[in-house]
Structures are given as structure tokens and as C-alpha cells.
Amino acid sequence: MTNRIGITVLLTLGCSSEPLTVDRKSAASAELDTSDTSGAPLPIDTDGDGFTSDEDCDDTDPAISPAADEVCNGRDDNCDGNIDEGLATATWFLDADSDGFGSLDEIRETCAPPSGFVGNDWDCDDTAADVHPGAEEVCSGPDRDCDGLPPAPCRTCRDILENGASIGDGIYTIEPDSLGLTSVWCDMNIDGGGWTLLQRTVWDWADSSQLLTSYADWYTTTVGSPSDGSAFRIAGRGWPELAQGQEHLLVLVPRDADSGGSCDAMVYKGTGGRVLVSSYAAYVTGLQSDVSIVNGDTLSATDHGPSQSCVSNHAVPWFYASCCATCPTYQGGYWSDSPHPMASYTTTVPDLAGRLAADVCGAGGPLLASGGDFVGMMEMAYFVR
């Protein structure tokens, strides 16, 4: 039995004829065939843009074809093998810290900004997001707004610390309203830091003696060097502004009896001390401390104050009352060579760390003045904040 239906068609070819047989099933199959003669699939137009997959470089997107216009999108729109060709370009700059401002570290020429690039090169530090044109600056800090100028100095050492501009103990430039630009020593560690040095006296009288002045000079003139180990005093007119927090600090460095060198520093703190200064008088009132950081309320100088006799020719201007327990310099009958800083309480009153002079010096202990009541100091430094 056969599955072929035969149809005989009579063809007239001259005077002869022969039958032609057509297979209907094969004819129907030929009408649906999408393969070429090798059996491979024929190209189709999947995205309906008029171009088959062999012509179209992305047959899933009707916006991409050989007839499409190239647009700025980072793609080959017209299937010519190029991206964004023939379009106007601009210069873009790497913005590594994502603050909206670029730098010259990397440059691209494209029609649209690549990711991480911006249209300006104004950043002076592309590693810090808080540094760029228009950034907020802090006193005594770095140039954060990229104008090439450092910000104004802070008014006190405490301001420097609170504004994040501290680099540890050392000399800083401050600008209190009462003094203008002034170089000072800032202690950034003791009791939280932020202490401004007002006065430092040292064992060497040749250095400390420059602080022995009249009241007018005490009020108007900054004397000495703020460098560690040097005698120094800020002009008195600036003391109230620098002491607005009413906190006071006395740092004492006893002299070792055996070596003559420095023992470890001792620290005493006072609070609530209001500093009042005018062109004719200076006061510290209400100061509370375990020791007499100031001996009396009123400052005495060589020509002014209630204790001029204490100042005499060996005691620099200070707050004396029946002379002193804290003596920035003193001689009297205590030292045979020259005036030196001394204090009467370091052998009996512990400092902030709970130490006495015997604890901070060597086996021989601290050097005692004649009479044994006072300890000689290599340095006596008075800070406020």
C-alpha cells in the first residue's frame, strides 16, 4: 500500500505525452520551510525594526539598527562598530572623593560624563571630601576651600583643639582680639588639653629675669620665647580673653637634688578663677584649688600692687600676698646664687596624678631651698583655658 496519491497530468509535448506525479505532502512542507538548502535557519527580525539578525547588531532593541542615528548613550546605535562617534564631546575630570569637584588626576573626552567624573577640575585635594571650593573652614586648620589661603588662626589653644586643628603639644599661632597674632605654647594633653600658656619661668635667672618688669610692661608686652624650656609671658591685657573658661593649670618641674636635672612634671589644677585686667590693675578672683596657684587676688609688679616688696629685685610680677607659696621666681634667703622658681607644697600635697615631689624625682629627691620648706623648680608654667 502506498501513502502517495498519484495524479496523472497529460502534457502535450509535440506529438508525445508523459504523466507527471506530484507529492502533495512534500509541496506543503516546502511552503513552511525556514531553512536554506543546507538546513541552517534563515535570519529573522526579532525586534521589528526592519533589519534581520544578520544585519542588526542588537536584534532585541528596535532603537539599534544600521538605520538608527547615533546618540550619546555609550552604545553603538547604528551598528558601525563605533560608540558615540561623530558627536560633540566635552572634557571630564575624575572626582575620586565624590564631592562634586574634579581634579587633573584623570581626564576623559566623551559626549557625556563617565561615572565618577565631573565637568570641573577645581578640587585641590581629591582624596578628602571636605576639601573643595566653598567648603567650610575651621580656624588654624588647613586650606579646605581651595582658595590657596589658610583660614584665620583660632583665638585660643582650646579653640584649636575643639576645631580639630591640634597636632599635639607645641607652638601655635593664635589671634585673640586683645592681642592680634601671637605665638604661644599649647598643651594639648593634660586633662583633655586645650591649655594656653600665659607664663613660664625657668631655673636660669638670666632667662627668667626678662620678666621682671613694671606693670605697664606686664600689661602691654609679650616677653620671651614660647619654646619649651624658655622663659615666656603673654602681655597681661590678653589674659582675661584667654582665661574665659576660668580654668587654671600649674605645671611644676622639680629640680633633682642629685643630678641637678629635671624630675617628672607635677600638675595642679584650679577652677572658677575669673581674670580681670585693666591698664592699671590685674586680679584673679574666686580661684579654687588644692594649692595656692595664686597667693593673693591682686598682681604686684616692680612699681605697682600691694606686695611690691615681694617683687623687689628677685621676684617677677605675680599675685603675691605676704609673698608666696607659688613663687615664679624668688631668692631672698632661699637661694645663694640667684632667684629661682619654687613652691612650698609639692612635698605634702599630691598633684592631679596623686604624686608628691619625692615620687617624681630620683632617690635623692627634689632639691630643697635653704630652710627645707620650698622645692626648687626647673620650670613653673601657668596655663589657662
Secondary structure in CASP SS format (residue, H / E / C, confidence):
PFRMAT SS
TARGET T0000
AUTHOR 0000-0000-0000
METHOD secondary structure of the structure
MODEL  1
M C 1.00
T C 1.00
N C 1.00
R C 1.00
I C 1.00
G C 1.00
I C 1.00
T C 1.00
V E 1.00
L E 1.00
L C 1.00
T C 1.00
L E 1.00
G C 1.00
C C 1.00
S E 1.00
S C 1.00
E C 1.00
P E 1.00
L E 1.00
T C 1.00
V C 1.00
D C 1.00
R H 1.00
K H 1.00
S H 1.00
A H 1.00
A H 1.00
S H 1.00
A H 1.00
E H 1.00
L H 1.00
D C 1.00
T C 1.00
S E 1.00
D C 1.00
T C 1.00
S C 1.00
G C 1.00
A C 1.00
P E 1.00
L C 1.00
P C 1.00
I C 1.00
D C 1.00
T C 1.00
D C 1.00
G C 1.00
D C 1.00
G C 1.00
F C 1.00
T C 1.00
S C 1.00
D C 1.00
E C 1.00
D C 1.00
C C 1.00
D C 1.00
D C 1.00
T C 1.00
D C 1.00
P C 1.00
A C 1.00
I C 1.00
S C 1.00
P C 1.00
A C 1.00
A C 1.00
D C 1.00
E C 1.00
V C 1.00
C C 1.00
N C 1.00
G C 1.00
R C 1.00
D C 1.00
D C 1.00
N C 1.00
C C 1.00
D C 1.00
G C 1.00
N C 1.00
I C 1.00
D C 1.00
E C 1.00
G C 1.00
L C 1.00
A C 1.00
T C 1.00
A E 1.00
T E 1.00
W E 1.00
F E 1.00
L E 1.00
D C 1.00
A C 1.00
D C 1.00
S C 1.00
D C 1.00
G C 1.00
F C 1.00
G C 1.00
S C 1.00
L C 1.00
D C 1.00
E C 1.00
I E 1.00
R E 1.00
E E 1.00
T E 1.00
C C 1.00
A C 1.00
P C 1.00
P C 1.00
S C 1.00
G C 1.00
F E 1.00
V E 1.00
G C 1.00
N C 1.00
D C 1.00
W C 1.00
D C 1.00
C C 1.00
D C 1.00
D C 1.00
T C 1.00
A C 1.00
A C 1.00
D C 1.00
V C 1.00
H C 1.00
P C 1.00
G C 1.00
A C 1.00
E C 1.00
E C 1.00
V C 1.00
C C 1.00
S C 1.00
G C 1.00
P C 1.00
D C 1.00
R C 1.00
D C 1.00
C C 1.00
D C 1.00
G C 1.00
L C 1.00
P C 1.00
P C 1.00
A C 1.00
P C 1.00
C C 1.00
R C 1.00
T C 1.00
C H 1.00
R H 1.00
D H 1.00
I H 1.00
L H 1.00
E H 1.00
N C 1.00
G C 1.00
A C 1.00
S C 1.00
I C 1.00
G C 1.00
D C 1.00
G E 1.00
I E 1.00
Y E 1.00
T E 1.00
I E 1.00
E C 1.00
P C 1.00
D C 1.00
S C 1.00
L C 1.00
G C 1.00
L C 1.00
T E 1.00
S E 1.00
V E 1.00
W E 1.00
C E 1.00
D E 1.00
M C 1.00
N C 1.00
I H 1.00
D H 1.00
G H 1.00
G C 1.00
G C 1.00
W E 1.00
T E 1.00
L E 1.00
L E 1.00
Q E 1.00
R E 1.00
T E 1.00
V E 1.00
W C 1.00
D C 1.00
W H 1.00
A H 1.00
D H 1.00
S H 1.00
S H 1.00
Q H 1.00
L H 1.00
L C 1.00
T C 1.00
S C 1.00
Y H 1.00
A H 1.00
D H 1.00
W H 1.00
Y H 1.00
T H 1.00
T C 1.00
T C 1.00
V E 1.00
G E 1.00
S C 1.00
P C 1.00
S C 1.00
D C 1.00
G C 1.00
S C 1.00
A C 1.00
F E 1.00
R E 1.00
I C 1.00
A C 1.00
G H 1.00
R H 1.00
G H 1.00
W H 1.00
P H 1.00
E H 1.00
L H 1.00
A C 1.00
Q C 1.00
G C 1.00
Q C 1.00
E E 1.00
H E 1.00
L E 1.00
L E 1.00
V E 1.00
L E 1.00
V E 1.00
P E 1.00
R E 1.00
D E 1.00
A C 1.00
D C 1.00
S C 1.00
G C 1.00
G C 1.00
S E 1.00
C C 1.00
D C 1.00
A C 1.00
M E 1.00
V E 1.00
Y E 1.00
K E 1.00
G E 1.00
T E 1.00
G C 1.00
G C 1.00
R E 1.00
V E 1.00
L E 1.00
V E 1.00
S C 1.00
S C 1.00
Y C 1.00
A C 1.00
A E 1.00
Y E 1.00
V E 1.00
T E 1.00
G C 1.00
L C 1.00
Q E 1.00
S E 1.00
D C 1.00
V C 1.00
S C 1.00
I C 1.00
V C 1.00
N C 1.00
G C 1.00
D C 1.00
T E 1.00
L E 1.00
S E 1.00
A E 1.00
T C 1.00
D C 1.00
H E 1.00
G C 1.00
P C 1.00
S C 1.00
Q H 1.00
S H 1.00
C H 1.00
V H 1.00
S C 1.00
N C 1.00
H C 1.00
A C 1.00
V C 1.00
P C 1.00
W E 1.00
F E 1.00
Y C 1.00
A C 1.00
S C 1.00
C C 1.00
C C 1.00
A C 1.00
T E 1.00
C E 1.00
P E 1.00
T E 1.00
Y E 1.00
Q C 1.00
G C 1.00
G C 1.00
Y C 1.00
W C 1.00
S C 1.00
D C 1.00
S C 1.00
P C 1.00
H E 1.00
P E 1.00
M E 1.00
A E 1.00
S C 1.00
Y C 1.00
T C 1.00
T C 1.00
T C 1.00
V C 1.00
P C 1.00
D C 1.00
L C 1.00
A C 1.00
G C 1.00
R C 1.00
L C 1.00
A H 1.00
A H 1.00
D H 1.00
V H 1.00
C C 1.00
G C 1.00
A C 1.00
G C 1.00
G C 1.00
P E 1.00
L C 1.00
L E 1.00
A C 1.00
S C 1.00
G C 1.00
G C 1.00
D C 1.00
F C 1.00
V E 1.00
G E 1.00
M E 1.00
M E 1.00
E E 1.00
M E 1.00
A E 1.00
Y E 1.00
F E 1.00
V E 1.00
R C 1.00
END
